[in-house]
Amino acid sequence: MPAVKTVGDGFFGSRDQDKCFPSLEELTFRDMPEWEEWSWADGRQLFPCLRELEIVRCPRLKRMPPLPPLETLRLDEVGLTEVAGLGEGILGGGSRTTASLSSLEISRCPNLRNLEEGLLSHSFPNIGDITIWGCAELVWLPVKEFKELTSLKKLTIRSCPKLLSMTGDVDIDIPLPPSIEELVLSGCGNLGKLLPGCLHNLTSLTRLEIGDCPSIETLPETSLLHLKRLEYLKIWKCGELRSKDELLLNEGNEQVEGLSVTELCIDDAALFKLPPLRRTLPSVRALTISNFPRATMSDEEEQLLRSLTALRSLEFSDCKNLQSLPRELHALSSLWLLTIIGCPAIQSLPEKGLPMSLKNLYFEGCHPRLTEQLQKHLAEMKSSGRFFSLIQLATHEGTPHPIVFSASIPLVFVVFGCFSFLVSDTTL
């Protein structure tokens, strides 16, 4: 409804009714660019059974009416100026509203500056998932309230470049609840000052993503060592992190117990040299290197690559500048699957070839010469009986499960889907 400016009682039904849409559970407003006002009559109960509310691409909407308890709230491209206005509406139905909320997503709300008041200043005993991204003017979060979210499992904060910018160089202590299992922080302004204060308490964390933060200079090793359950680690676009010579491993600390990460995603092999990552290399079973910035790996990086003694799956993705595969690739004696996607500058396989343990290859968008060599190698693997299908790689004894593949699904998604099997202790 591109021309609608006001949604009022006439939209909800007759004025003499105390309730409207008495059985409605899910409501979505989408693509209403002129919508400015959502009005309602005092004392009227709107949507008594509503569980899910989604408002998308309504950039002029500033306030919302009092609503019943919600389980899911998603706001995308909405013109909210502050969460206090949102809180007045949502909380109009009483404190039961916050008790019911389990999932919250706020994205691309360009006028939003502060989340400390209103909705996020109240108790959320059942909230399990919070996503905040693309809020360009957001500068402050409810620091003290986060630790009270005792059911929170997943927290994602992305592309909020002004976040915590007013704090300057002061370290920020945001004690997140130990219930968090997945944490994504990228493009978050003062991320370097935020990271140490929010990791040390996350004893249940299994997935951590840190990215798009050119100013971050160090990984908080003391905090990372508390992440005993961490399985997946992704680091990208942290240029200063990989350029600090003083971050190289102190040989005197070799006995410090490392992480047990099984899946690692990075954009530069120079990150291998950071103490927390260097110590975790022997446990990594799936490694993805994407958008590698240089033409080749250094000699030190090549040597560290040999530390990946448990590696089953290796992927190079969108490495436009990379001109050669690692010379030490043949030394990865546990490697089963090699994937090369969108790396057009690599023209040939390493001089010493590929590891004999290799059971499958997937390649796409490669140089014609490399493609020819990979096709030949794949044919040799099949003729010698060393080739395993992707389904076989994802099973314990090579017996494929009954999986149906659609011709419309690219093979690359099948490859990614196998990672969870490849890195699982129960399938190796």
N, C-alpha and C positions, 0 to 999 in steps of 0.2 A: 504494500500500500504506500507508494512513494509520495503521495501528497498529504497524507494524514498528519495533522499537527497535534491533535488532542485525542486521547483515549479516556473516556469518562463513563459515567453510569449508563449511558445509552448503549455503550458497547457491551456492558456486562448483563444487560437485561432490564426488566421492569423495575422502576424505583421502589415499588411497594414490596419487593421481595427482600427478605433479610439476607439471603444467601444467593450467590451466583455460581453457576457451573458446580453443583453440589457433589458431583462424582469425578471431576477433572483431576488427573494425577500429573500430567505432563503438559507444559505450556511453553511455546517458543514464539518470540517476536523476532522477525528477521527482515532486513532490508527496508527500513522505514526511515529514510534520511531526513525527513522534516519533522519527525515526532519530537515534540518538546515537553509535553505535559501528560502525565498519567494521573488523572484526578479520581477521587473517590469520596463517597459520603461517609461522614463520621459515624462510627458504630456499626457499619455494615460489614459483614463477614465475607471476605472474598476468597473463593477457591478453598473451601475447608479441607479438601482431601489432597491438595497440591503437594507433590513430592519433589518435582524437578522443574526448575525455571531456567530458561535460556533466553538471553537477549543478545542479538548479534547485529552489528552494523546499524546502530541507532545513535549516531554521533551527537544529536542534540538533546537527548534525554538526560535530565539532571537529577531527578528524584524518582522514588518508587513508592507504591502504596504499602500499607501494613498487610503482611501476608501471613499465612499459617506456617507451622513448622515445615521447613524444607530439608530434604536430604541432599540435593544437588543444586548448586547455583553456578551458572556460567555466564559471564559478562564479557563480550568481545566487541571492541569498537563502540563503546558507550560513553556518552559525554559527561560522566560523573566528575565533579571537581574535587570531592573529598569523600572519604568513606563514612564520615559522620552523617551525611545526607542519606547514604545507603542504609546505615544502621538504624536511623530513625524509622525508615519504612519497614525493613525486615523485622526489626525488634518490636514493631507495633503489636504483634500478636502475642507478645510476652516472652519470657526467658526460655520457654520450651523450644523456641525456634533454634537457638544456638545449640541446644542439647541434641537436636535431630540432625543437624548439618554434618554430613560425612565427606562431601567433596566440594571444593571451591576452586574456581578458575577465574582469574581476572586478567584479561589480555588486551593490549592495544587500546588502553583508555588514556588518551594523550593529556587530559586535564587533571588526572589524579596525581596528587603530590604526597599525601600522608595516609598511611594505613594504621596509625597508632590509635586513633579514636574510632568510635562506632563499632562496626561489625567485628573486627579483629581484636577489640579490647575486651571482649566477653569470653566466657568459658566455652570450650568446645570439647566436651568429654568424648565425643564419638567421631570427630573429624579425622579422616585417615589420609587425605590427599589434598594438598594445596599447591596450585600452580599460579605463578605471577610472572607475566612476560610481556615485553614490548611496551612498557609504560615509561615513556621517555622522560617525563617530568617527576617521576616518583623519587623522593629523596629520603623517606624515613619509613621504617618498619616498626611494629610493636615488639621491640627487643625483649622487654621483660615478660611479655605474655607468651612467647613461643614455648618456653619451658613448661608451661601449663598444659600444652596440647599432648596429653599423655597417650592418645591413641594414634598419633600421627605416624604414618608409615612412609609417605613419599612427599618430599618438598622440592619444588622446582622454582628457581628464580632466574630468569633469563632476560637479557636485553633491556636492562634498566640502568643506563649509563650514569645517571646522577645519584644512584642509591648511596646513601651514607656519605655523600660528598662533603657535607658540612662538618664532618668530624676531623678533617685534615689528616695529619699523620698519627693520630691517636689510635692505638689498638682498640678494637671493638669486641667486647665480650658478649656473644649471643649464645647462651647455653641452650642448645636444642635438646629436646627430650630423647632419651636413649631408645625410644621405640622406633625411631626412624630407620628404615631399611634402604631407602633410595634417596640420594641427595644430588641435585644438579644445580650448579652455580656457574653462570657464564654471563659475560658482559655486564657485570654488576658493580661498576664504579670502583669503590675501594675494596675490591675483593681480597687484595693482599693483606689488608688489615683485618678483614672479616674472618678469613679462613682459620687461623689458629684458635680463635675463641669459640668456634662452633663445632669443632671436630672431636675434641678430647672426650666428650661424653657419649659418643655414638657407638656403643658396644654392640648394637644389632645391625650396623650398617653393612650391606652386602654389595651395593652399587654406588660408585662415586664418580661424578663427572665435573671437571674443572676446565673452563675454557674462556677464550676471547677476553683475556686480561693481560695486555702487553706490559703492565707495570708490576705484576707479581714477580718477586725476586727469589723466593725460597719456598720449598715445601716444608710445612711444619712437622718435622720428623717425629718429635716427641708426641704430638697429637696422633699422627698416623699409626704409631706403634700400638695404640689402643684399639685399632680397628681389626680385631682378631677374626671377624667373620667376613671381611671384605673379599669379594670374589671378582668383581668387575671394576676396572679403573680406566677412565678416559681423560686424557689431557690434550688440549689443542689450543693454538693461538696464544701461547704464553711465552713470547719472544725473549724477555729478559730472564726467564727461568732457565733457559737452556744456555745462556751466554755467560753465566757466572762461574769463573774458574774455581772460586773458593768453595763451590758446592760439590766438588769432586770428593769421592769417598775417602774418609780418613781411615787409613789402613789399620790404625790402632783400634778401630771399632768393629772389625770384621766379625766378632763373635756376637754382636747384637742381633737378636732374633728379628727376622724380616716378616713382611706380610706374606699371605698365602694367596695372592691374586692368581686366578686361573685364566682370566681374559683381560687383555691389555690393548687399549686403542690409543695411539699417539700420532703426532704429525711430524716427528723428527726423532731419529735414533739417538741424537745427542742427549735426549732425556734419559737414556740408559745410564748415563754417568751420575745422575742424582742418587744419593745414598738410598733413599727409600725404594726407588725403582730398581736400582742395581741389585739390591738384596732379594728382591722378589722374582727376578728373572728365572731362577730354576723351577719355580712353581707354575709359570705361565704355560698354558696349553693352547691358547688361541691368541694370536697377535695380529692386529690390523695397523698398518702404517698408511695414512692418507695425507695427501697434499704435502708430501716431503719437499722442503724448500730448495734443496741443493741438488747438484748433479750426481754426487757419489757420497757414500758413507766414508768416514775417516777410518784409519787403521784401528784406532781404539774402539770405535763403534763396531767394526767388523769382529774384533776379538770378543767384545761383550755379547755379540750375537750368538757366539758359541756357548754362552751360559744358559741358553734356552734349551736345556736338555730334555724337558718334558713336552716340548712344542709339538702339537698335532696339526694345527691349522695356521697358515701364514697367508696374509692378504696384503697386497699393494694396491691402493685405490687412489685414482686421480692424482698421481704423482707426475705432473706434467714436466717438471724439471729433471727428474731422475733419469740418468742416461745409462745406468747399468745396475743389474741385480747384485746383491752382495757376493763377493768372491768366496766367502765362507759358507755359502748356502748348502754345499754338499755335506757340511759337517753336522747338519741338523738331522741326526740319525733317527729321531722319532717322528719326523714330519710325515703326515699322511696326505694332507690337502694343501695345494698351492694355488692361490687365486691372484690373478693380475688383471685389473680393470682400469682402463683409461690412463695408460702409461705409454704414450706414443713415442717417447724419445729413447726407450730401451730397444736396442736392435738385435741383441743376441743373448743367449744363455751364458752363465759364467763359464770360464775356461775349464774348471773342474766338474762342470755339470751339476746335476740335481742329485739329492740324496736317494740312495737305493730303497729307502723305506717308503718313498712316495707311492701313493696308491691312486691318486686322482689329480687332475689339473682342470682349472677353469680359467679361461682368458677371454677378454673382450676389449676392443678399442686399443689393440697393440700395434706396433710397427709391423709391416708385412713380413720382414725377415724373421722377427721374433715369433710371429704367428706361425710361420712355416716350420720353425724348429720345434715349437710346442706341439703342433699337430703331429709331427714325426715322432716326438717323444711319447705322446699319448698313444699313438698306434703301436709303438714298441711295447708299452706297458700292457696293452690289451693282448697282443700276440704272445707275450711271455706269461700271461696269467697273473700278473701283479696288479692289474686294474681292479678297483672296487667301485661300484656305483655309489652315489651319495647316500642312498638308502642303506647300503651295506656298511658304510662308514659310520652311520648313525646307530648301528645296532651292535650288540655285544659279540655275537658269534658269526656275523655276516649274513644272518637270515633276515631279509627285509620285512618290515611290517607292512600291512595292507594300506599303503598310502596312494591316494589318487591325485595325479597331477593334471592341471588344466593347461591347455596349449596357450592360453592367454597370459599365463604367469611366467615372467622371465626366469631363467634358470638361476640368476643371481639371487633371487629371493629364496630359492631352495637351498643354496649354499649358506646364506645367513641363518636360515632356519635350522641348519644342522649344528651350529655352534654349540647350542645348549646341550646337545647330545655328546658332542666331541669332548667337552670339558667336564662332563659329569663323572664323578667317581664311580657311579653305579654302572657305567657302560664301557669302562676301559679296563 
